[in-house]
């Protein structure tokens, strides 16, 4: 693993944060060995899954009161970046499921212990796919619908389903200001029907399939309004950050990790490969030298922008105990920028590697697919910059992904 990823511990990190990163580095050989199987089978194999869970990596954002890590976000970002340099799907699932675990801070203690009280407890969720609803019933809701992109659902113990709330007669429930009400319903994974529809070019091992339920009863105690501070029960600083902001930090870091792996692989290749009809290795080519220098600058600056933004905002939120729109905009801007810079670096490494890059046995083809899949996800939308620009120009930004 490149020394440049062995950065200092995050501010205010405790011993468990440092220990987690050591667990990550110790698992890298096993993750690398499993990478071809992860891609082929579209799953994280059980032996590796057990190691990841025993290391507590899926529960790094669950409150310590329930056996989780409750680590600093910078620790999570560094962990998934390191793993993504070896295998992106594993890093993606860890980030997705870790951030989902922050909802434990919103639940009553008995429910939180029920959902997160065991070492293999994992929560996964995804957006609704088509119509869904939660019909008010005695003490809870009857839930019907389909949800997709539920990364990690194949090893999850609980699933989250975001639903609009309706009366038994179908009338939407609304807040005092007229806005429709919605809550995230928590469903035992065993109660849902899993749909195998994740047939994609990259991030294949995330198993981001769909799930359905029909008329399933969910008690109100097993629901939350996600990211609503009025429902937050744990006052710890970590839980002042929204799931969307934490997802952005994590997925931006994953993109940087994949690109770092590809650039390092190209630097190694350039010292050995002599292109056809040429006499010197690639590294002697002035154009290649310039490309590598620019790519290194892109990666380092994007990484510092993302990590620096989060670190600055963390210190500010320590004082205010709330995340402002300005701060959410800054995180989204830095994360989207990181994803697009990472894709440019990956494209450079793939193209400069020539025909070497197209063979599955070489360290270019799979990361290239993975990174382009990351950039196609909602996290990488260029439209995020429009929201940033609107905000900077004093206009009302689109806040759905902030």
C-alpha positions in Angstrom: 0.0 0.0 0.0 1.5 3.4 -1.0 2.9 5.4 1.9 0.9 8.4 0.7 -2.2 6.7 2.1 -0.7 6.2 5.5 -1.8 9.6 6.7 -1.9 10.8 10.2 -4.9 9.8 12.4 -7.9 12.1 12.2 -8.3 14.8 14.8 -9.8 13.6 18.0 -9.4 10.0 16.9 -9.2 7.4 19.7 -7.4 4.1 19.9 -10.2 2.3 18.2 -9.9 4.5 15.1 -6.2 3.6 14.7 -6.9 -0.1 15.4 -9.6 -0.2 12.7 -7.2 1.1 10.1 -4.7 -1.5 11.1 -7.4 -4.2 10.6 -8.1 -2.7 7.2 -4.4 -3.0 6.1 -4.2 -6.5 7.5 -7.2 -7.6 5.4 -5.9 -6.2 2.1 -4.2 -9.5 0.9 -7.5 -11.4 1.5 -9.5 -8.7 -0.2 -7.1 -8.7 -3.2 -7.2 -12.5 -3.4 -11.0 -12.5 -3.4 -11.4 -9.7 -6.0 -11.9 -11.9 -9.1 -14.4 -14.1 -7.3 -16.3 -11.0 -6.0 -16.6 -9.7 -9.6 -17.6 -13.1 -11.1 -20.1 -14.1 -8.4 -21.4 -10.6 -7.8 -21.1 -11.2 -4.0 -18.5 -10.8 -1.3 -17.6 -14.5 -0.5 -18.5 -15.7 3.0 -14.9 -16.2 4.3 -14.0 -12.6 3.5 -17.4 -11.3 4.7 -16.8 -13.0 8.1 -13.4 -11.4 8.4 -14.8 -7.9 7.6 -17.6 -8.4 10.1 -15.3 -9.7 12.8 -13.1 -6.6 12.3 -16.2 -4.4 12.9 -16.0 -2.7 9.6 -19.7 -2.8 8.8 -20.5 -1.2 12.1 -18.0 1.7 12.3 -20.8 4.3 12.5 -23.0 2.5 14.9 -23.0 4.1 18.4 -20.5 2.6 20.8 -23.4 1.9 23.2 -24.6 -0.8 20.8 -21.2 -2.3 20.1 -20.3 -0.1 17.1 -17.2 1.8 16.3 -18.6 5.4 16.2 -15.4 6.4 14.5 -14.4 9.8 13.1 -15.7 10.3 9.5 -12.1 10.8 8.3 -11.3 7.3 9.6 -14.1 5.9 7.5 -12.9 7.8 4.5 -9.4 6.6 4.8 -10.5 3.0 5.4 -12.7 2.8 2.3 -10.1 4.7 0.2 -7.4 2.1 1.1 -9.7 -0.8 0.4 -10.9 0.7 -2.9 -7.4 0.7 -4.2 -7.6 -3.1 -4.1 -11.3 -3.9 -4.6 -14.0 -1.2 -5.1 -17.2 -3.3 -4.4 -16.0 -4.2 -0.9 -15.3 -0.6 -0.1 -18.6 0.5 -1.5 -20.6 -1.9 0.6 -18.7 -1.0 3.8 -19.4 2.6 3.2 -23.0 2.1 2.4 -23.8 -0.2 5.3 -21.7 1.8 7.7 -23.6 5.0 7.0 -26.9 3.2 7.2 -25.9 2.2 10.7 -26.1 5.9 11.9 -29.9 5.5 12.2 -29.2 3.6 15.5 -28.7 7.0 16.9 -32.4 7.8 16.1 -34.0 4.7 17.6 -35.2 3.9 21.1 -32.6 1.9 22.9 -34.6 -1.5 22.9 -35.1 -1.2 19.1 -31.5 -0.2 18.5 -30.3 -3.1 20.5 -32.7 -5.4 18.6 -31.4 -4.2 15.2 -27.7 -3.7 16.0 -26.9 -5.7 19.1 -25.1 -8.6 17.4 -21.7 -8.5 15.6 -23.2 -9.5 12.3 -26.0 -7.0 12.3 -26.0 -5.0 9.1 -28.6 -2.5 7.7 -29.0 -1.9 4.0 -31.3 0.3 2.1 -32.0 1.8 -1.4 -34.4 4.2 -3.0 -38.0 3.3 -4.0 -38.4 1.8 -7.4 -41.9 2.8 -8.5 -44.9 3.2 -6.3 -44.6 2.4 -2.6 -46.5 3.3 0.5 -46.9 2.8 4.2 -50.6 2.7 5.2 -51.3 3.7 8.8 -52.3 0.8 10.9 -52.7 0.2 14.6 -49.4 1.3 16.2 -47.6 1.2 12.9 -47.9 0.8 9.1 -48.6 -1.7 6.4 -45.8 -1.4 3.9 -45.9 -2.3 0.2 -43.4 -1.5 -2.5 -40.1 -2.2 -4.2 -36.7 -0.7 -3.4 -33.6 -0.9 -5.6 -29.8 -0.2 -5.4 -29.8 -1.7 -1.9 -26.0 -2.3 -1.7 -25.0 -5.0 0.7 -28.6 -6.4 1.1 -27.4 -10.0 0.5 -25.6 -10.0 3.8 -27.9 -7.6 5.6 -30.0 -8.5 8.7 -32.3 -5.5 8.3 -33.5 -3.5 5.3 -34.6 0.1 5.2 -37.6 1.2 3.0 -38.4 4.9 2.6 -42.1 5.3 2.2 -44.7 8.1 1.9 -47.4 7.7 4.7 -51.0 7.3 3.8 -54.3 6.9 5.6 -56.2 3.5 5.2 -58.4 5.2 2.5 -55.3 6.2 0.5 -55.2 9.9 1.6 -51.6 11.1 1.9 -50.6 12.2 5.4 -49.1 15.7 5.4 -47.2 17.9 7.8 -48.6 21.3 9.0 -47.0 23.0 6.0 -48.7 20.7 3.6 -45.6 18.6 2.7 -46.2 14.9 2.3 -44.9 12.8 5.3 -42.5 10.0 4.8 -40.6 7.7 7.1 -37.9 5.0 6.7 -39.3 1.6 7.7 -37.0 -1.1 9.1 -37.8 -4.6 7.9 -36.1 -7.9 8.9 -34.3 -9.1 5.8 -36.0 -12.4 6.1 -39.4 -10.8 5.7 -38.6 -9.3 2.3 -38.4 -10.9 -1.2 -35.0 -10.3 -2.7 -34.8 -9.7 -6.5 -31.6 -10.6 -8.3 -31.4 -7.7 -10.8 -27.9 -6.3 -10.3 -26.4 -7.2 -13.7 -24.0 -4.4 -14.4 -20.6 -3.6 -15.8 -18.9 -2.4 -12.6 -19.2 -2.6 -8.8 -20.7 -6.0 -9.5 -19.8 -7.4 -6.1 -21.9 -4.8 -4.2 -25.0 -7.0 -5.0 -27.1 -3.8 -5.1 -30.2 -5.7 -5.9 -33.8 -4.9 -5.2 -36.3 -6.1 -2.6 -40.1 -6.1 -2.2 -42.7 -6.4 0.5 -46.5 -6.4 0.3 -48.7 -5.5 3.2 -45.9 -6.1 5.8 -46.7 -4.7 9.2 -43.9 -2.4 10.7 -44.4 -1.0 14.2 -43.9 2.8 14.4 -41.0 2.2 16.8 -39.1 0.6 13.9 -39.3 3.7 11.7 -37.5 7.1 11.6 -37.5 10.3 9.7 -34.0 10.0 8.4 -31.7 13.0 9.3 -34.4 14.8 11.3 -32.6 16.3 14.3 -35.9 16.3 16.2 -35.8 12.5 16.2 -32.1 12.1 17.0 -31.6 10.5 20.5 -27.8 10.3 20.6 -26.2 13.8 20.8 -22.7 12.7 19.7 -21.0 14.9 17.1 -21.0 12.2 14.4 -24.8 12.1 14.3 -25.0 15.8 13.7 -23.9 14.9 10.1 -26.6 13.8 7.6 -26.4 10.4 5.9 -26.2 12.2 2.6 -23.1 14.1 3.6 -21.5 11.0 5.1 -22.3 9.0 1.9 -20.8 11.8 -0.2 -17.5 11.8 1.8 -17.3 8.0 1.7 -18.1 7.5 -2.0 -15.8 10.4 -3.0 -13.0 8.7 -1.1 -13.7 5.4 -2.8 -13.4 7.0 -6.2 -10.0 8.4 -5.2 -8.9 5.1 -3.9 -9.7 3.3 -7.2 -8.0 6.0 -9.2 -4.9 5.8 -6.9 -4.7 2.1 -7.5 -4.8 2.5 -11.3 -2.3 5.3 -11.3 0.2 3.4 -9.2 -0.3 0.3 -11.4 0.5 2.5 -14.5 3.6 3.9 -12.9 4.8 0.4 -12.2 3.9 -0.7 -15.8 5.7 2.4 -17.3 9.0 1.3 -15.9 8.8 -2.1 -17.6 6.7 -1.8 -20.8 8.4 -0.9 -24.0 5.7 -0.1 -26.6 5.8 -1.8 -29.9 8.1 -0.2 -32.4 9.8 1.8 -29.7 13.1 1.4 -27.9 12.6 2.8 -24.5 10.1 2.1 -21.6 7.0 4.2 -21.3 8.5 6.2 -18.5 11.1 7.7 -20.8 8.3 9.3 -22.9 8.0 13.1 -22.2 4.2 13.0 -22.8 3.8 10.2 -20.3 5.9 12.0 -17.7 3.7 15.1 -18.0 0.5 13.0 -17.8 1.6 11.3 -14.6 2.7 14.5 -13.0 -0.7 16.1 -13.8 -2.6 13.0 -12.6 -0.8 13.0 -9.3 -1.6 16.6 -8.8 -5.3 16.0 -9.6 -5.5 13.1 -7.1 -3.7 14.8 -4.3 -5.6 18.1 -4.6 -9.0 16.4 -4.9 -8.2 14.3 -1.8 -7.0 17.3 0.2 -10.1 19.3 -0.8 -12.4 16.6 0.3 -10.7 15.7 3.5 -9.9 19.3 4.4 -13.5 20.3 3.8 -14.7 17.6 6.2 -12.1 18.4 8.8 -13.0 22.1 8.8 -16.7 21.4 8.9 -16.3 18.9 11.7 -14.5 21.5 13.9 -17.3 24.0 13.2 -20.0 21.6 14.0 -18.3 20.8 17.3 -19.3 24.3 18.3 -22.8 24.6 16.7 -24.0 20.9 16.9 -25.8 21.3 13.6 -24.9 21.1 9.9 -25.7 24.2 7.9 -26.7 24.3 4.2 -23.4 26.0 3.4 -21.6 23.1 5.0 -23.7 20.5 3.2 -23.0 22.3 -0.1 -19.3 22.3 0.6 -19.3 18.6 1.2 -21.3 17.8 -1.9 -19.1 20.0 -4.0 -15.8 18.4 -2.8 -17.2 14.9 -3.1 -18.5 15.3 -6.6 -15.3 17.0 -7.6 -13.3 14.1 -6.2 -15.3 11.6 -8.2 -14.8 13.5 -11.5 -11.1 14.1 -10.9 -10.7 10.4 -10.1 -12.4 9.4 -13.3 -10.1 11.6 -15.3 -7.0 10.1 -13.7 -8.4 6.5 -14.3 -9.0 7.3 -18.0 -5.5 8.6 -18.3 -4.0 5.5 -16.8 -6.2 3.2 -18.8 -5.4 4.9 -22.1 -1.7 5.3 -21.5 -1.4 1.6 -20.6 -2.4 0.7 -24.2 -3.5 -2.8 -25.0 -2.2 -4.0 -21.6 -5.3 -2.4 -20.0 -7.9 -4.5 -21.8 -6.8 -7.8 -20.3 -8.7 -8.9 -17.2 -5.5 -10.3 -15.6 -4.0 -6.8 -15.5 -4.9 -4.2 -12.8 -6.7 -1.8 -15.2 -9.8 -3.4 -16.7 -11.9 -4.1 -13.5 -11.0 -0.8 -11.7 -11.9 1.1 -14.9 -15.3 -0.5 -14.9 -15.8 0.1 -11.2 -14.8 3.8 -11.4 -17.0 4.5 -14.3 -19.9 2.9 -12.5 -19.2 5.1 -9.5 -19.3 8.1 -11.7 -22.7 7.1 -13.2 -24.2 6.8 -9.7 -26.2 9.7 -8.2 -23.1 10.6 -6.2 -21.3 11.6 -9.4 -24.0 13.7 -11.1 -22.6 16.8 -12.7 -26.0 18.4 -11.8 -24.6 18.7 -8.3 -22.4 21.5 -9.5 -25.6 23.3 -10.6 -26.9 23.2 -7.1 -23.5 24.5 -5.8 -23.6 27.3 -8.4 -27.2 28.3 -7.5 -26.3 28.5 -3.9 -23.2 30.6 -4.6 -25.2 32.9 -6.8 -27.8 33.5 -4.0 -30.5 31.2 -5.6 -32.4 28.3 -4.0 -30.4 25.1 -4.7 -31.9 21.7 -5.3 -31.5 20.0 -1.9 -32.6 16.5 -2.6 -29.0 15.2 -2.5 -27.6 17.6 0.0 
